[in-house]
Amino acid sequence: MIFTIQLSSVTFYGQTKISELPAGEFAPEPEEIEDYSIGIAIYDQYSLVEKSPKIRKDASGNIVNGKVEDFYANGFILHKGTYSNGVLKTYDNYYVNGSKERKFKGKKEGEGELESYYLNGYIRSLHEYYNYKVVGSEVYYNNGVLKRKEELDKETLVPNLIVVKNNENTVMSKVVLIDKDSLIYEKEVYKVNGHRMAYGRMILDQKTGEIINDGPYYTFDSEGNFTSEVIYSDGNVKEIKLEERSEAEREYFSYVQSEAVLTEVPDEIGSEKTSVEKSTIIPSDYIRFDKDNDDFISNREVDNAVSEFFEDDSITLEQINGLVNYFFEQD
């Protein structure tokens, strides 16, 4: 099982790809600046957390200083910011309905905190910057429940903690650095009912940036009995000391899983969907079973769903039957 640290490819807040502001008076329509994956990030490139921040000027070409407000084309507030020599120190951005979309507090160059919010007012994400890098990240479901929390060492950017929860606030997995010198981690995996289903040792591969299995890995059944003891070395199975799992369960634990560290979750802004839904081709009833988020239900994922059915009362027989039918109907 592998967790991938993809720091180089992740688009963080403060590194938005949204184009520069138009010259002169800026009064956009909402659709001109809303991005459904990262939100209203139009002013991020002027902030302290940019290594080379753009310098904002007014319509006359003068460098902006002090408090500045911007408005949508309909006159509603879009942005309230405080600038120093054109660089954004603190600011709030707003949805067109007046609710706050994000809040940035700069501390000094390269350091600050950015919070963003869903249209319903719940927090969407929190990012902490240090030396122009994201060193702390919390991403939430649109019901206010924490989805993923990640902490990195401020100097080395080595992950110290990765926690993943479901939308009902149950911890699904936790990876903790237990030996800083040797970069050894301990991972725990939980069932949807909160019972521990596995734990084991992992290491950080400094060449690839991946946290990989290395050492003993144990799995358990619903009653807490051992079902397997597998010894890994550099991410590969070295020895199987005990194996009482079904083939589907073995595939689940050997399946390579990558998790981009400190990424923003592409939930749809302003959506009225429930917290288990997202923008996808998969019907909402089956989203939870798409474990690798590739918009495709695989045979492995069907097997896993059937296994979860016997452990999780929230999964109905109708869902399982529908999932099987959907599996065969996919292109």
C-alpha positions in Angstrom: 0.0 0.0 0.0 1.5 3.3 -1.1 0.9 6.9 -0.2 2.4 9.3 -2.8 3.8 12.7 -1.8 3.2 14.8 -4.9 4.4 18.2 -3.7 5.8 19.2 -7.0 2.6 18.7 -9.0 0.0 20.0 -6.7 -1.7 23.3 -7.3 -1.9 25.0 -4.0 -3.6 28.2 -3.0 -1.3 31.1 -3.8 -0.3 29.4 -7.0 -3.6 29.9 -8.9 -3.7 29.6 -12.7 -6.4 32.2 -13.0 -5.4 34.9 -15.4 -4.3 38.4 -14.4 -6.8 41.1 -13.5 -8.1 43.1 -16.4 -6.8 46.7 -16.8 -8.9 49.5 -15.4 -12.0 49.0 -13.3 -12.5 45.4 -12.4 -16.2 44.4 -12.1 -16.6 40.8 -13.2 -19.6 38.6 -13.6 -19.4 35.7 -11.1 -18.7 33.1 -13.8 -15.6 35.0 -14.9 -13.7 34.3 -11.7 -15.3 31.2 -10.0 -13.4 28.0 -10.4 -15.2 24.9 -9.2 -12.1 23.2 -8.0 -10.3 26.0 -6.1 -12.9 28.7 -5.6 -12.6 32.4 -6.1 -8.8 32.7 -6.1 -8.4 35.7 -8.3 -6.3 37.8 -5.9 -4.0 35.1 -4.6 -1.2 36.0 -6.9 -0.8 39.3 -5.1 -0.3 37.7 -1.6 2.7 37.3 0.6 2.8 33.5 0.1 3.8 34.0 -3.5 7.6 33.9 -3.9 7.4 36.6 -6.5 3.9 38.2 -5.9 2.4 40.4 -8.6 2.2 44.0 -7.7 -1.3 45.4 -7.9 -1.8 48.9 -9.5 -4.9 51.0 -9.7 -6.6 52.1 -13.0 -4.1 55.1 -13.2 -1.1 52.8 -12.9 -0.3 53.7 -9.3 0.9 51.0 -6.9 -2.0 50.2 -4.5 -1.6 50.8 -0.8 -4.0 50.5 2.1 -7.5 49.1 2.0 -9.1 48.2 -1.3 -12.6 46.9 -2.2 -13.7 45.3 -5.4 -17.3 44.6 -6.5 -19.1 42.2 -8.9 -20.8 43.7 -11.9 -24.1 43.7 -10.0 -22.5 45.8 -7.2 -22.1 43.1 -4.6 -18.8 43.0 -2.7 -16.2 40.6 -4.2 -12.9 41.5 -2.4 -11.7 43.4 0.6 -7.9 43.6 0.9 -5.1 45.4 2.6 -2.1 46.1 0.4 1.4 47.3 1.1 3.4 48.5 -1.9 1.1 46.5 -4.1 1.4 43.3 -2.1 -1.6 41.8 -0.5 -1.3 41.4 3.3 -4.7 40.3 4.3 -8.0 39.9 2.5 -11.5 38.4 2.3 -13.2 37.2 -0.9 -17.0 36.8 -1.2 -19.5 34.8 -3.1 -22.0 36.8 -5.1 -24.6 36.3 -2.5 -22.4 38.0 0.1 -21.2 35.0 2.0 -17.4 34.8 2.6 -15.6 32.5 0.2 -12.0 32.8 1.6 -10.0 34.6 4.2 -6.2 35.2 4.1 -4.0 36.4 7.0 -0.4 37.1 6.1 2.2 36.9 8.8 5.4 37.8 6.9 6.8 37.0 3.4 6.1 33.3 2.7 4.0 32.8 5.8 0.3 32.9 6.4 -3.0 31.1 6.7 -5.8 30.7 4.2 -9.3 29.5 5.0 -11.9 28.9 2.3 -15.6 28.2 2.7 -18.5 26.6 1.0 -21.5 28.6 -0.2 -23.4 27.1 2.8 -21.0 28.7 5.2 -19.1 25.5 6.3 -15.3 25.6 6.1 -14.0 24.1 2.9 -10.2 24.1 3.6 -7.4 25.5 5.7 -3.9 25.9 4.5 -0.9 27.0 6.5 2.1 28.4 4.7 5.7 28.5 5.8 8.7 29.7 3.7 6.4 29.8 0.6 5.3 26.1 1.1 2.1 24.5 2.4 3.0 22.8 5.7 -0.4 22.2 7.0 -3.7 21.3 5.3 -7.2 20.5 6.4 -9.9 19.7 3.8 -13.6 19.4 4.7 -16.7 17.8 3.4 -19.5 20.4 2.7 -21.3 19.3 5.9 -18.4 20.7 8.0 -16.8 17.3 8.8 -13.0 17.0 8.4 -12.1 15.0 5.3 -8.3 15.0 5.4 -5.7 16.5 7.6 -2.0 16.6 6.8 0.9 18.0 8.7 4.5 18.4 7.3 7.7 19.3 9.0 8.3 23.0 8.4 12.0 22.6 7.4 12.1 19.2 5.7 8.5 19.0 4.4 8.5 15.4 5.5 4.9 14.4 6.4 4.3 14.0 10.1 0.7 13.1 10.0 -2.0 12.1 7.5 -5.6 11.5 8.7 -8.5 10.6 6.4 -12.1 10.5 7.6 -15.4 9.7 6.1 -18.3 12.2 5.9 -19.7 10.8 9.2 -16.5 11.9 11.0 -15.1 8.3 11.4 -11.3 8.0 11.0 -10.7 5.7 8.0 -6.9 5.8 8.0 -4.1 7.4 9.9 -0.4 7.6 9.1 1.9 8.8 11.8 5.7 9.4 11.7 7.1 7.5 14.7 10.8 7.7 14.0 12.0 11.0 12.5 15.6 9.9 12.0 14.7 6.7 10.1 11.5 8.1 8.6 9.4 5.2 9.9 5.7 5.5 10.0 2.8 3.5 11.5 -0.4 3.2 9.6 -3.8 2.2 10.9 -6.9 1.5 8.8 -10.4 1.4 10.2 -13.7 -0.1 9.0 -16.7 2.3 8.6 -18.0 1.2 11.9 -14.8 2.5 13.6 -13.3 -0.9 14.3 -9.6 -1.3 13.4 -9.1 -3.5 10.4 -5.4 -3.2 9.8 -2.1 -1.7 11.0 1.5 -1.9 10.0 4.9 -0.2 9.5 5.8 2.1 6.6 8.8 4.1 5.5 9.3 7.2 3.4 11.1 6.5 0.1 13.1 9.7 -0.3 13.8 8.9 -4.0 10.2 8.7 -5.0 8.5 10.7 -2.2 6.2 7.7 -1.5 5.3 6.3 1.9 5.5 2.6 1.4 4.9 -0.6 3.4 8.1 -1.9 5.0 7.9 -4.4 7.9 4.9 -6.3 9.4 1.4 -5.5 8.4 -1.6 -7.1 10.2 -5.3 -7.3 9.3 -8.3 -8.3 11.5 -11.9 -9.4 11.0 -14.9 -7.7 12.5 -14.4 -9.6 15.8 -10.8 -8.4 16.2 -9.2 -11.7 15.2 -6.0 -11.8 13.1 -6.7 -12.6 9.5 -3.2 -12.0 8.1 0.4 -11.1 8.9 2.4 -10.0 5.9 6.0 -8.9 5.9 6.8 -6.1 3.4 10.2 -4.8 2.2 10.4 -1.6 0.2 6.7 -1.8 -0.6 6.8 -5.4 -1.8 5.6 -8.6 -0.1 8.6 -10.5 1.4 6.9 -13.1 3.5 3.3 -14.2 4.4 3.2 -15.6 7.9 -0.6 -15.9 8.1 -3.3 -15.5 5.5 -7.0 -16.1 6.1 -8.5 -13.4 3.9 -10.5 -13.8 0.8 -9.0 -13.0 -2.6 -10.9 -9.7 -2.7 -9.6 -8.7 0.7 -6.0 -9.5 -0.3 -6.3 -7.5 -3.5 -7.7 -4.5 -1.5 -4.6 -4.4 0.8 -2.1 -5.0 -2.0 -3.7 -2.4 -4.3 -1.4 0.6 -4.8 -3.1 3.7 -3.4 -1.7 7.1 -4.0 -2.9 10.2 -2.1 -1.7 13.6 -3.2 -0.6 15.5 -0.2 -2.1 18.9 0.5 -4.4 19.0 -2.6 -7.7 20.8 -2.7 -10.7 18.5 -3.1 -12.7 19.4 -6.2 -16.1 19.6 -4.6 -18.5 21.8 -6.5 -18.8 25.3 -5.1 -22.3 26.3 -4.2 -23.6 22.8 -4.7 -26.7 21.7 -2.9 -25.6 18.1 -3.1 -25.1 16.0 0.0 -21.6 15.5 1.5 -21.1 12.1 -0.1 -21.7 13.4 -3.6 -19.2 15.1 -6.0 -19.0 16.1 -9.7 -18.8 12.7 -11.4 -20.5 10.4 -13.9 -21.1 7.8 -11.2 -24.6 7.9 -9.6 -24.5 9.4 -6.1 -25.6 6.1 -4.5 -22.4 4.5 -5.6 -19.8 7.3 -5.1 -18.6 5.9 -1.8 -17.5 2.7 -3.5 -15.3 4.4 -6.0 -12.2 4.1 -3.7 -9.6 5.3 -6.2 -11.8 8.2 -7.4 -11.3 7.4 -11.1 -15.0 7.7 -12.0 -15.1 3.9 -12.7 -16.4 1.1 -10.6 -14.0 -1.8 -10.9 -14.5 -5.5 -10.1 -12.2 -5.0 -7.0 -14.4 -2.2 -5.8 -17.6 -4.3 -6.2 -16.0 -7.0 -4.1 -15.0 -4.5 -1.5 -18.5 -3.0 -1.4 -20.0 -6.5 -0.8 -17.5 -7.0 2.0 -18.4 -3.7 3.5 -22.1 -4.5 3.3 -21.7 -7.1 6.0 -20.0 -4.7 8.3 -21.8 -1.4 7.6 -25.5 -1.1 8.3 -25.7 2.1 6.3 -25.2 0.1 3.0 -28.4 -1.4 1.7 -28.9 -4.6 -0.3 -30.6 -2.4 -2.9 -27.4 -0.3 -3.2 -25.3 -3.5 -3.7 -27.6 -4.9 -6.3 -27.7 -1.5 -8.1 -23.9 -1.2 -7.9 -23.5 -4.6 -9.6 -25.9 -3.6 -12.3 -24.1 -0.3 -12.8 -20.8 -2.2 -13.0 -22.0 -4.2 -16.1 -23.5 -1.1 -17.7 -20.3 1.0 -17.7 -18.6 1.7 -21.0 
